[in-house]
Protein backbone atom coordinates (compact mmCIF):
# COMPACT_ATOMS: atom_id res chain seq x y z
CA UNK A 1 0.00 0.00 0.00
CA UNK A 2 1.32 3.45 -0.80
CA UNK A 3 0.46 7.13 -1.11
CA UNK A 4 2.32 8.79 -3.98
CA UNK A 5 4.24 11.91 -2.98
CA UNK A 6 3.72 15.29 -4.58
CA UNK A 7 7.46 15.80 -5.10
CA UNK A 8 8.73 13.66 -7.96
CA UNK A 9 12.45 14.49 -8.03
CA UNK A 10 14.95 12.06 -6.45
CA UNK A 11 15.49 14.27 -3.40
CA UNK A 12 12.10 13.26 -1.98
CA UNK A 13 12.87 9.54 -1.69
CA UNK A 14 10.64 6.78 -0.31
CA UNK A 15 9.50 6.36 3.30
CA UNK A 16 8.90 2.65 3.79
CA UNK A 17 7.54 0.63 6.71
CA UNK A 18 7.93 -3.14 6.38
CA UNK A 19 6.36 -5.88 8.51
CA UNK A 20 5.14 -9.46 8.13
CA UNK A 21 1.74 -11.08 8.41
CA UNK A 22 2.59 -14.69 9.22
CA UNK A 23 2.92 -16.26 12.67
CA UNK A 24 4.11 -19.69 13.83
CA UNK A 25 1.28 -22.24 13.89
CA UNK A 26 0.20 -25.79 13.09
CA UNK A 27 -0.81 -26.34 9.47
CA UNK A 28 -2.78 -29.21 8.00
CA UNK A 29 -0.98 -31.65 5.76
CA UNK A 30 -2.54 -32.16 2.29
CA UNK A 31 -4.08 -35.50 3.26
CA UNK A 32 -4.84 -34.56 6.84
CA UNK A 33 -7.59 -36.90 8.03
CA UNK A 34 -6.90 -40.22 9.73
CA UNK A 35 -8.57 -42.46 12.32
CA UNK A 36 -6.83 -43.90 15.37
CA UNK A 37 -7.95 -45.52 18.63
CA UNK A 38 -11.58 -44.50 18.10
CA UNK A 39 -10.86 -40.85 17.24
CA UNK A 40 -10.88 -38.90 13.99
CA UNK A 41 -7.67 -36.86 13.88
CA UNK A 42 -5.83 -34.44 11.60
CA UNK A 43 -2.17 -34.63 10.60
CA UNK A 44 -0.38 -31.32 11.09
CA UNK A 45 3.04 -29.84 10.43
CA UNK A 46 4.63 -27.05 12.53
CA UNK A 47 5.13 -23.78 10.67
CA UNK A 48 7.97 -21.64 11.99
CA UNK A 49 9.48 -21.71 15.47
CA UNK A 50 6.35 -22.09 17.53
CA UNK A 51 6.18 -22.76 21.27
CA UNK A 52 4.63 -26.16 20.72
CA UNK A 53 3.41 -26.82 24.27
CA UNK A 54 1.23 -23.69 24.17
CA UNK A 55 -1.02 -25.39 21.60
CA UNK A 56 -2.08 -28.11 24.04
CA UNK A 57 -5.45 -28.04 25.81
CA UNK A 58 -6.82 -25.19 23.68
CA UNK A 59 -10.06 -24.63 21.80
CA UNK A 60 -8.86 -24.76 18.21
CA UNK A 61 -10.41 -24.43 14.80
CA UNK A 62 -9.43 -24.18 11.12
CA UNK A 63 -8.84 -21.21 8.84
CA UNK A 64 -7.16 -20.60 5.51
CA UNK A 65 -7.71 -21.21 1.83
CA UNK A 66 -9.05 -24.03 -0.29
CA UNK A 67 -8.69 -24.43 -4.05
CA UNK A 68 -11.75 -25.80 -5.82
CA UNK A 69 -12.33 -27.08 -9.36
CA UNK A 70 -15.69 -26.92 -11.07
CA UNK A 71 -16.93 -29.44 -13.65
CA UNK A 72 -15.66 -27.20 -16.46
CA UNK A 73 -12.13 -27.47 -15.00
CA UNK A 74 -11.86 -23.91 -13.67
CA UNK A 75 -9.71 -23.47 -10.55
CA UNK A 76 -10.68 -20.86 -7.97
CA UNK A 77 -9.64 -20.20 -4.38
CA UNK A 78 -11.96 -19.57 -1.44
CA UNK A 79 -11.22 -18.38 2.08
CA UNK A 80 -12.46 -20.51 4.96
CA UNK A 81 -12.72 -19.67 8.67
CA UNK A 82 -14.64 -21.99 10.96
CA UNK A 83 -15.49 -19.84 13.97
CA UNK A 84 -16.27 -22.42 16.64
CA UNK A 85 -14.29 -24.85 18.82
CA UNK A 86 -13.58 -27.78 16.55
CA UNK A 87 -10.29 -29.38 17.59
CA UNK A 88 -8.04 -29.96 20.57
CA UNK A 89 -4.62 -31.43 21.29
CA UNK A 90 -5.17 -32.84 24.79
CA UNK A 91 -2.15 -33.29 27.02
CA UNK A 92 -1.40 -36.68 28.51
CA UNK A 93 -2.78 -36.91 32.06
CA UNK A 94 -0.22 -36.54 34.83
CA UNK A 95 -1.21 -39.96 36.16
CA UNK A 96 0.38 -41.43 33.01
CA UNK A 97 3.41 -39.12 33.07
CA UNK A 98 4.28 -38.62 36.74
CA UNK A 99 7.61 -36.86 36.16
CA UNK A 100 6.42 -34.27 33.67
CA UNK A 101 6.61 -31.34 36.12
CA UNK A 102 10.18 -32.20 37.12
CA UNK A 103 11.56 -33.50 33.83
CA UNK A 104 9.74 -31.01 31.63
CA UNK A 105 7.31 -31.64 28.81
CA UNK A 106 8.91 -33.20 25.73
CA UNK A 107 6.75 -33.36 22.59
CA UNK A 108 7.38 -35.25 19.38
CA UNK A 109 6.24 -33.05 16.48
CA UNK A 110 5.08 -36.04 14.46
CA UNK A 111 3.30 -38.19 17.03
CA UNK A 112 2.13 -35.85 19.82
CA UNK A 113 0.61 -32.89 17.95
CA UNK A 114 -2.27 -34.38 15.94
CA UNK A 115 -5.50 -32.75 17.12
CA UNK A 116 -8.66 -34.74 17.82
CA UNK A 117 -11.36 -33.81 15.35
CA UNK A 118 -14.26 -36.10 16.27
CA UNK A 119 -15.15 -39.57 17.45
CA UNK A 120 -14.72 -42.14 14.72
CA UNK A 121 -17.99 -42.83 12.94
CA UNK A 122 -19.42 -44.20 9.72
CA UNK A 123 -17.45 -41.67 7.71
CA UNK A 124 -13.68 -41.52 7.76
CA UNK A 125 -11.85 -38.51 9.16
CA UNK A 126 -10.94 -37.44 5.62
CA UNK A 127 -14.55 -37.59 4.46
CA UNK A 128 -15.79 -35.69 7.52
CA UNK A 129 -13.18 -32.95 7.04
CA UNK A 130 -14.01 -32.63 3.36
CA UNK A 131 -17.73 -32.34 4.12
CA UNK A 132 -17.07 -29.67 6.74
CA UNK A 133 -14.92 -27.61 4.36
CA UNK A 134 -17.50 -27.86 1.59
CA UNK A 135 -20.27 -26.59 3.87
CA UNK A 136 -18.09 -23.83 5.34
CA UNK A 137 -17.08 -22.58 1.89
CA UNK A 138 -20.62 -22.83 0.51
CA UNK A 139 -19.51 -25.02 -2.39
CA UNK A 140 -21.85 -26.14 -5.12
CA UNK A 141 -22.29 -29.82 -5.86
CA UNK A 142 -20.15 -29.56 -9.01
CA UNK A 143 -17.15 -28.07 -7.19
CA UNK A 144 -14.34 -30.35 -6.00
CA UNK A 145 -11.71 -29.46 -3.37
CA UNK A 146 -8.31 -30.11 -4.98
CA UNK A 147 -5.90 -28.11 -2.79
CA UNK A 148 -5.65 -26.56 0.66
CA UNK A 149 -3.61 -24.06 2.66
CA UNK A 150 -5.20 -24.51 6.08
CA UNK A 151 -3.96 -23.78 9.59
CA UNK A 152 -5.17 -24.24 13.14
CA UNK A 153 -5.96 -21.22 15.28
CA UNK A 154 -7.13 -20.49 18.81
CA UNK A 155 -10.78 -19.40 18.91
CA UNK A 156 -10.39 -17.64 22.27
CA UNK A 157 -10.96 -13.91 21.61
CA UNK A 158 -8.32 -11.27 22.22
CA UNK A 159 -8.62 -9.23 25.40
CA UNK A 160 -7.35 -6.19 27.27
CA UNK A 161 -6.37 -7.05 30.85
CA UNK A 162 -4.14 -6.46 33.84
CA UNK A 163 -4.90 -4.46 36.97
CA UNK A 164 -5.01 -1.20 35.03
CA UNK A 165 -5.91 -2.67 31.64
CA UNK A 166 -2.32 -2.19 30.55
CA UNK A 167 -1.88 -5.51 28.72
CA UNK A 168 -3.02 -6.95 25.40
CA UNK A 169 -3.61 -10.71 25.42
CA UNK A 170 -3.98 -12.00 21.88
CA UNK A 171 -2.76 -14.48 19.29
CA UNK A 172 -0.39 -13.43 16.50
CA UNK A 173 0.74 -10.13 18.06
CA UNK A 174 4.01 -11.09 16.39
CA UNK A 175 3.62 -9.55 13.95
CA UNK A 176 0.08 -8.35 13.28
CA UNK A 177 0.51 -5.65 15.93
CA UNK A 178 3.20 -4.05 13.75
CA UNK A 179 1.03 -4.41 10.64
CA UNK A 180 -1.80 -2.68 12.50
CA UNK A 181 0.39 0.24 13.58
CA UNK A 182 1.88 0.66 10.09
CA UNK A 183 -1.49 0.69 8.33
CA UNK A 184 -2.99 3.15 10.82
CA UNK A 185 -0.03 5.46 10.20
CA UNK A 186 -0.44 5.26 6.42
CA UNK A 187 -4.18 5.91 6.65
CA UNK A 188 -3.45 9.30 8.22
CA UNK A 189 -1.16 10.38 5.36
CA UNK A 190 -2.64 13.18 3.24
CA UNK A 191 -0.91 14.62 0.15
CA UNK A 192 2.65 13.86 1.34
CA UNK A 193 5.82 15.24 -0.25
CA UNK A 194 7.59 11.85 -0.20
CA UNK A 195 5.95 8.66 -1.39
CA UNK A 196 4.90 6.72 1.73
CA UNK A 197 4.85 2.91 1.51
CA UNK A 198 3.76 0.01 3.73
CA UNK A 199 4.79 -3.51 2.68
CA UNK A 200 3.48 -6.53 4.59
CA UNK A 201 5.20 -9.81 3.71
CA UNK A 202 4.34 -13.44 4.28
CA UNK A 203 6.72 -16.27 5.26
CA UNK A 204 9.09 -14.23 7.44
CA UNK A 205 8.90 -16.91 10.13
CA UNK A 206 10.40 -19.50 7.74
CA UNK A 207 13.09 -17.40 6.08
CA UNK A 208 11.20 -15.11 3.65
CA UNK A 209 12.24 -17.17 0.62
CA UNK A 210 8.94 -17.28 -1.28
CA UNK A 211 7.03 -15.42 -3.97
CA UNK A 212 5.28 -13.45 -1.23
CA UNK A 213 8.27 -13.10 1.12
CA UNK A 214 10.85 -10.37 1.59
CA UNK A 215 13.31 -12.16 -0.71
CA UNK A 216 10.88 -11.80 -3.62
CA UNK A 217 11.30 -8.93 -6.15
CA UNK A 218 7.85 -7.58 -5.25
CA UNK A 219 8.83 -4.41 -3.38
CA UNK A 220 11.63 -3.49 -5.77
CA UNK A 221 9.31 -3.97 -8.75
CA UNK A 222 6.69 -1.68 -7.20
CA UNK A 223 9.27 0.99 -6.36
CA UNK A 224 10.66 0.84 -9.90
CA UNK A 225 7.19 1.42 -11.31
CA UNK A 226 6.78 4.42 -9.00
CA UNK A 227 10.24 5.94 -9.55
CA UNK A 228 10.92 4.90 -13.13
CA UNK A 229 14.50 5.39 -14.28
CA UNK A 230 15.26 7.48 -11.18
CA UNK A 231 15.18 4.55 -8.74
CA UNK A 232 18.94 4.44 -8.20
CA UNK A 233 18.92 8.16 -7.39
CA UNK A 234 15.92 7.80 -5.09
CA UNK A 235 17.13 4.90 -2.93
CA UNK A 236 20.04 6.71 -1.17
CA UNK A 237 17.52 9.31 0.02
CA UNK A 238 14.99 6.71 1.16
CA UNK A 239 14.54 4.99 4.51
CA UNK A 240 12.94 1.77 5.74
CA UNK A 241 11.57 0.99 9.19
CA UNK A 242 11.43 -2.77 9.67
CA UNK A 243 8.75 -3.22 12.34
CA UNK A 244 8.72 -6.58 14.13
CA UNK A 245 7.90 -7.28 17.76
CA UNK A 246 10.69 -7.25 20.36
CA UNK A 247 11.56 -9.34 23.43
CA UNK A 248 10.50 -7.71 26.70
CA UNK A 249 12.45 -8.81 29.76
CA UNK A 250 10.77 -11.75 31.49
CA UNK A 251 10.75 -11.28 35.29
CA UNK A 252 11.15 -15.02 35.88
CA UNK A 253 14.12 -15.32 33.50
CA UNK A 254 16.01 -12.04 33.84
CA UNK A 255 19.32 -13.86 33.31
CA UNK A 256 18.35 -14.41 29.65
CA UNK A 257 18.67 -10.71 28.87
CA UNK A 258 21.63 -8.43 28.21
CA UNK A 259 22.17 -5.92 31.06
CA UNK A 260 21.12 -2.36 30.13
CA UNK A 261 19.39 -3.72 27.01
CA UNK A 262 16.33 -5.31 28.61
CA UNK A 263 13.14 -3.64 27.31
CA UNK A 264 10.05 -3.56 29.48
CA UNK A 265 6.40 -3.53 28.51
CA UNK A 266 5.19 0.05 28.81
CA UNK A 267 8.62 1.48 28.00
CA UNK A 268 7.90 2.37 24.38
CA UNK A 269 9.26 1.21 20.99
CA UNK A 270 12.41 -0.91 20.98
CA UNK A 271 15.37 -0.34 18.64
CA UNK A 272 16.98 -3.72 17.89
CA UNK A 273 20.71 -4.01 17.15
CA UNK A 274 23.01 -6.88 16.16
CA UNK A 275 26.55 -6.32 14.89
CA UNK A 276 26.38 -9.53 12.82
CA UNK A 277 23.55 -7.98 10.78
CA UNK A 278 20.72 -10.16 12.03
CA UNK A 279 19.10 -6.76 12.52
CA UNK A 280 19.70 -3.95 10.02
CA UNK A 281 20.04 -1.11 12.56
CA UNK A 282 23.15 1.06 12.30
CA UNK A 283 24.30 4.02 14.33
CA UNK A 284 22.76 6.33 11.73
CA UNK A 285 19.40 4.58 11.44
CA UNK A 286 19.19 4.12 15.23
CA UNK A 287 19.75 7.84 15.78
CA UNK A 288 17.10 8.68 13.19
CA UNK A 289 14.44 6.49 14.83
CA UNK A 290 15.36 7.79 18.28
CA UNK A 291 14.77 11.30 16.93
CA UNK A 292 11.39 10.16 15.54
CA UNK A 293 10.37 9.02 19.01
CA UNK A 294 11.47 12.36 20.46
CA UNK A 295 9.36 14.20 17.87
CA UNK A 296 6.40 11.93 18.65
CA UNK A 297 6.94 12.49 22.39
CA UNK A 298 7.19 8.78 23.17
CA UNK A 299 9.98 6.94 25.00
CA UNK A 300 12.18 4.37 23.27
CA UNK A 301 14.33 1.45 24.38
CA UNK A 302 17.28 -0.57 23.08
CA UNK A 303 17.63 -4.33 22.67
CA UNK A 304 20.71 -6.44 22.09
CA UNK A 305 20.79 -10.21 22.56
CA UNK A 306 23.22 -11.70 25.03
CA UNK A 307 26.50 -12.52 23.27
CA UNK A 308 26.11 -16.18 24.25
CA UNK A 309 22.58 -16.52 22.83
CA UNK A 310 21.60 -16.82 19.19
CA UNK A 311 19.85 -13.78 17.74
CA UNK A 312 16.69 -13.91 15.66
CA UNK A 313 16.28 -11.90 12.49
CA UNK A 314 13.67 -9.94 10.53
CA UNK A 315 12.93 -8.63 7.04
CA UNK A 316 15.18 -5.66 7.85
CA UNK A 317 18.56 -7.06 6.69
CA UNK A 318 16.92 -8.53 3.59
CA UNK A 319 15.33 -5.22 2.61
CA UNK A 320 18.52 -3.30 3.30
CA UNK A 321 20.59 -5.68 1.17
CA UNK A 322 18.11 -6.00 -1.70
CA UNK A 323 17.48 -2.27 -2.05
CA UNK A 324 20.65 -0.71 -0.65
CA UNK A 325 18.51 1.38 1.67
CA UNK A 326 19.18 2.72 5.15
CA UNK A 327 17.09 0.57 7.53
CA UNK A 328 16.32 0.33 11.22
CA UNK A 329 14.84 -2.66 13.04
CA UNK A 330 12.29 -1.77 15.70
CA UNK A 331 9.37 -3.39 17.53
CA UNK A 332 7.06 -3.16 20.50
CA UNK A 333 8.11 -5.18 23.59
CA UNK A 334 6.16 -8.37 24.30
CA UNK A 335 6.17 -11.63 26.26
CA UNK A 336 5.33 -15.19 25.17
CA UNK A 337 6.59 -14.57 21.64
CA UNK A 338 5.69 -17.45 19.27
CA UNK A 339 3.15 -18.80 21.77
CA UNK A 340 -0.42 -19.47 20.73
CA UNK A 341 -1.37 -16.47 22.92
CA UNK A 342 1.00 -13.57 23.41
CA UNK A 343 1.19 -10.55 25.71
CA UNK A 344 2.06 -6.94 24.93
CA UNK A 345 1.34 -3.43 26.22
CA UNK A 346 -1.56 -1.17 25.30
CA UNK A 347 0.51 2.01 25.60
CA UNK A 348 3.36 0.52 23.57
CA UNK A 349 1.02 -0.19 20.67
CA UNK A 350 -0.11 3.44 20.68
CA UNK A 351 3.44 4.74 21.07
CA UNK A 352 4.62 2.71 18.08
CA UNK A 353 1.75 4.08 16.00
CA UNK A 354 2.71 7.63 16.96
CA UNK A 355 6.35 7.05 15.98
CA UNK A 356 5.37 5.50 12.63
CA UNK A 357 2.89 8.27 11.91
CA UNK A 358 5.58 10.86 12.65
CA UNK A 359 7.89 9.10 10.17
CA UNK A 360 5.46 9.98 7.37
CA UNK A 361 5.30 13.69 8.35
CA UNK A 362 6.56 16.05 5.65
CA UNK A 363 8.94 17.87 7.99
CA UNK A 364 10.80 14.63 8.76
CA UNK A 365 13.75 14.37 6.37
CA UNK A 366 15.39 10.96 6.18
CA UNK A 367 19.19 10.74 6.55
CA UNK A 368 21.12 10.71 3.28
CA UNK A 369 23.04 7.47 2.62
CA UNK A 370 25.83 8.39 0.17
NURO-669782 format. One record per residue (C-alpha): y, z, x. Coordinates in steps of 0.25 Angstrom, whole numbers, plus 2048, in hexadecimal, padded with zeros to 3 digits. Example, Ala and Ser with C-alpha at 12.3 -4.5 7.8 and 13.67 -1.06 7.14 Angstrom:
REM NURO-669782
> 7EE  81F  831
> 7FC  81D  837
REM end
This chain:
REM NURO-669782
> 800  800  800
> 80E  7FD  805
> 81D  7FC  802
> 823  7F0  809
> 830  7F4  811
> 83D  7EE  80F
> 83F  7EC  81E
> 837  7E0  823
> 83A  7E0  832
> 830  7E6  83C
> 839  7F2  83E
> 835  7F8  830
> 826  7F9  833
> 81B  7FF  82B
> 819  80D  826
> 80B  80F  824
> 803  81B  81E
> 7F3  81A  820
> 7E8  822  819
> 7DA  821  815
> 7D4  822  807
> 7C5  825  80A
> 7BF  833  80C
> 7B1  837  810
> 7A7  838  805
> 799  834  801
> 797  826  7FD
> 78B  820  7F5
> 781  817  7FC
> 77F  809  7F6
> 772  80D  7F0
> 776  81B  7ED
> 76C  820  7E2
> 75F  827  7E4
> 756  831  7DE
> 750  83D  7E5
> 74A  84B  7E0
> 74E  848  7D2
> 75D  845  7D5
> 764  838  7D4
> 76D  838  7E1
> 776  82E  7E9
> 775  82A  7F7
> 783  82C  7FE
> 789  82A  80C
> 794  832  813
> 7A1  82B  815
> 7A9  830  820
> 7A9  83E  826
> 7A8  846  819
> 7A5  855  819
> 797  853  813
> 795  861  80E
> 7A1  861  805
> 79A  856  7FC
> 790  860  7F8
> 790  867  7EA
> 79B  85F  7E5
> 79D  857  7D8
> 79D  849  7DD
> 79E  83B  7D6
> 79F  82C  7DA
> 7AB  823  7DD
> 7AE  816  7E3
> 7AB  807  7E1
> 7A0  7FF  7DC
> 79E  7F0  7DD
> 799  7E9  7D1
> 794  7DB  7CF
> 794  7D4  7C1
> 78A  7C9  7BC
> 793  7BE  7C1
> 792  7C4  7CF
> 7A0  7C9  7D1
> 7A2  7D6  7D9
> 7AD  7E0  7D5
> 7AF  7EE  7D9
> 7B2  7FA  7D0
> 7B6  808  7D3
> 7AE  814  7CE
> 7B1  823  7CD
> 7A8  82C  7C5
> 7B1  838  7C2
> 7A6  843  7BF
> 79D  84B  7C7
> 791  842  7CA
> 78A  846  7D7
> 788  852  7E0
> 782  855  7EE
> 77D  863  7EB
> 77B  86C  7F7
> 76D  872  7FA
> 76C  880  7F5
> 76E  88B  7FF
> 760  891  7FB
> 75A  884  802
> 764  884  80E
> 766  893  811
> 76D  891  81E
> 777  887  81A
> 783  890  81A
> 77F  894  829
> 77A  887  82E
> 784  87F  827
> 781  873  81D
> 77B  867  824
> 77B  85A  81B
> 773  84E  81E
> 77C  842  819
> 770  83A  814
> 767  844  80D
> 771  84F  809
> 77C  848  802
> 776  840  7F7
> 77D  844  7EA
> 775  847  7DD
> 779  83D  7D3
> 770  841  7C7
> 762  846  7C3
> 757  83B  7C5
> 755  834  7B8
> 74F  827  7B2
> 759  81F  7BA
> 75A  81F  7C9
> 766  825  7D1
> 76A  816  7D4
> 76A  812  7C6
> 771  81E  7C1
> 77C  81C  7CB
> 77D  80D  7C8
> 77F  810  7B9
> 789  81B  7BC
> 792  811  7C4
> 791  806  7BA
> 796  80F  7AF
> 7A1  815  7B8
> 7A6  808  7BC
> 7A5  802  7AE
> 79C  7F6  7B2
> 797  7EC  7A9
> 789  7E9  7A7
> 78A  7DC  7AF
> 790  7E3  7BB
> 787  7E8  7C7
> 78A  7F3  7D1
> 788  7EC  7DF
> 790  7F5  7E8
> 796  803  7E9
> 7A0  80B  7F2
> 79E  818  7EB
> 7A1  826  7F0
> 79F  835  7EB
> 7AB  83D  7E8
> 7AE  84B  7E3
> 7B2  84C  7D5
> 7B9  859  7D6
> 7C8  856  7D4
> 7D3  859  7DF
> 7DB  866  7DE
> 7E7  86D  7E3
> 7E4  87B  7E7
> 7E6  887  7EF
> 7EE  894  7EC
> 7FB  88C  7EC
> 7F5  87F  7E8
> 7F7  87A  7F7
> 7EA  873  7F8
> 7E4  866  7F4
> 7D5  866  7F2
> 7D0  858  7F0
> 7C6  84D  7F5
> 7CA  842  7FE
> 7D7  848  803
> 7D4  842  810
> 7DA  838  80E
> 7DF  835  800
> 7E9  840  802
> 7F0  837  80D
> 7EE  82B  804
> 7F5  832  7F9
> 801  836  802
> 803  828  808
> 803  821  7FA
> 80D  82B  7F4
> 816  829  800
> 815  81A  7FE
> 818  81B  7EF
> 825  821  7F2
> 82A  815  7FB
> 835  80D  7F5
> 83A  801  7FC
> 837  805  80B
> 83D  7FF  817
> 82F  7FF  81E
> 823  7FA  818
> 81B  807  814
> 80C  806  813
> 800  80F  80F
> 7F2  80B  813
> 7E6  812  80E
> 7D9  80F  815
> 7CA  811  811
> 7BF  815  81B
> 7C7  81E  824
> 7BC  829  824
> 7B2  81F  82A
> 7BA  818  834
> 7C4  80F  82D
> 7BB  802  831
> 7BB  7FB  824
> 7C2  7F0  81C
> 7CA  7FB  815
> 7CC  804  821
> 7D7  806  82B
> 7CF  7FD  835
> 7D1  7F2  82C
> 7DC  7E7  82D
> 7E2  7EB  81F
> 7EE  7F2  823
> 7F2  7E9  82F
> 7F0  7DD  825
> 7F9  7E3  81B
> 804  7E7  825
> 803  7D8  82B
> 806  7D3  81D
> 812  7DC  81B
> 818  7DA  829
> 814  7CB  82C
> 816  7C7  83A
> 81E  7D3  83D
> 812  7DD  83D
> 812  7DF  84C
> 821  7E2  84C
> 81F  7EC  840
> 814  7F4  845
> 81B  7FB  850
> 825  800  846
> 81B  805  83C
> 814  812  83A
> 807  817  834
> 804  825  82E
> 7F5  827  82E
> 7F3  831  823
> 7E6  839  823
> 7E3  847  820
> 7E3  851  82B
> 7DB  85E  82E
> 7E1  86B  82A
> 7DD  877  832
> 7D1  87E  82B
> 7D3  88D  82B
> 7C4  890  82D
> 7C3  886  838
> 7D0  887  840
> 7C9  885  84D
> 7C6  877  849
> 7D5  873  84B
> 7DE  871  857
> 7E8  87C  859
> 7F7  879  854
> 7F1  86C  84E
> 7EB  872  841
> 7F1  86D  835
> 7F2  876  828
> 7F2  872  81A
> 800  873  815
> 806  870  822
> 809  862  820
> 805  854  825
> 7FC  854  832
> 7FF  84B  83D
> 7F1  848  844
> 7F0  845  853
> 7E4  841  85C
> 7E7  83C  86A
> 7DA  833  86A
> 7E0  82B  85E
> 7D7  830  853
> 7E5  832  84C
> 7F0  828  84F
> 7FC  832  850
> 804  831  85D
> 810  839  861
> 819  82F  85B
> 812  82E  84E
> 810  83D  84D
> 81F  83F  84F
> 823  835  844
> 81A  83B  83A
> 81F  849  83D
> 82D  844  83B
> 829  83E  82E
> 824  84C  829
> 831  852  82E
> 839  847  825
> 830  84B  81A
> 832  85A  81C
> 823  85D  81D
> 81C  864  828
> 811  85D  831
> 806  862  839
> 7FE  85C  845
> 7EF  85B  847
> 7E6  858  853
> 7D7  85A  853
> 7D1  864  85D
> 7CE  85D  86A
> 7BF  861  868
> 7BE  85B  85A
> 7BD  84D  856
> 7C9  847  84F
> 7C8  83F  843
> 7D0  832  841
> 7D8  82A  837
> 7DD  81C  834
> 7E9  81F  83D
> 7E4  81B  84A
> 7DE  80E  844
> 7EB  80A  83D
> 7F3  80D  84A
> 7E9  805  852
> 7E8  7F9  848
> 7F7  7F8  846
> 7FD  7FD  853
> 806  807  84A
> 80B  815  84D
> 802  81E  844
> 801  82D  841
> 7F5  834  83B
> 7F9  83F  831
> 7F2  846  825
> 7F3  852  81C
> 7EB  85E  820
> 7DF  861  819
> 7D1  869  819
> 7C3  865  815
> 7C6  857  81A
> 7BA  84D  817
> 7B5  857  80D
> 7B2  853  7FE
> 7BE  85C  7FB
> 7CA  85E  804
> 7D6  867  805
> 7E4  864  808
> 7F2  869  805
> 7FB  865  7FA
> 808  866  802
> 802  85E  80D
> 7FF  853  804
> 80E  853  800
> 813  854  80E
> 80B  848  812
> 810  840  807
> 81F  844  80B
> 81C  840  819
> 816  833  815
> 821  830  80C
> 82B  833  816
> 824  829  820
> 828  81D  816
> 837  821  815
> 840  817  81A
> 847  820  824
> 83B  823  82B
> 839  819  837
> 82C  819  83E
> 82B  81A  84D
> 82B  80D  854
> 81E  80A  85C
> 822  801  867
REM end
